[in-house]
């Protein structure tokens, strides 16, 4: 399930694409400027590259780049009809600002949901294939010992009835457990094969250097933790920007209000002077 999640996640692949494009733009004119791929380990280094303020990282920039496009995608999918009403230019500008803010908010929700989308990947990150293999080997060895004891019992004659029934019950258990272990071993083999194939998909020939089969899940899980943190920070930045825009709009509207009131007072005076 974890392999399928990772390879089929459109959003995760979209993030990788954004990171690659950003890296190539930053390295334009150098030998690393035309990269076609990168190891997933690079994702964990995005927070080490910081802006002039010392706080904003490259991951912040990538998230801000992608949230608008993701918000636009959701908006386009949900859009069913457009209003034909004609409004004043001021209202059009206000509506455009609101739409822009909503696109970013929606996009941020989409990007923030990647952790839930890759829930099996995070679970796989906590697994150790060596420990699992060791457990299976110990279980198989234990069953072999039980089978040896049962064979010894079968070689003895004149067993008591209750002893014979007990041995028959144990034999049924051993047969069932043996089949279960064989099934789990087969699934383990398939799982390791899928993980190897997926690691080669993301890392190419470098996958052969991986000492830990599940390391790729650990990398992605750590990246998701960083992404969650950055998404929260970007969300707070958005809220501050929206509040700043709202204050600017209120000041602008208040500045034009006296002229509107003067127009009302002038109109009222004319009406009064023309009245009988």
HELIX and SHEET records of a PDB file:
HELIX    1   1 UNK A    2  UNK A    8  1                                   7    
HELIX    2   2 UNK A   10  UNK A   26  1                                  17    
HELIX    3   3 UNK A   40  UNK A   48  5                                   9    
HELIX    4   4 UNK A   58  UNK A   78  1                                  21    
HELIX    5   5 UNK A   89  UNK A  112  1                                  24    
HELIX    6   6 UNK A  114  UNK A  117  1                                   4    
HELIX    7   7 UNK A  119  UNK A  125  1                                   7    
HELIX    8   8 UNK A  129  UNK A  155  1                                  27    
HELIX    9   9 UNK A  161  UNK A  203  1                                  43    
HELIX   10  10 UNK A  204  UNK A  209  5                                   6    
HELIX   11  11 UNK A  215  UNK A  274  1                                  60    
END                                                                             
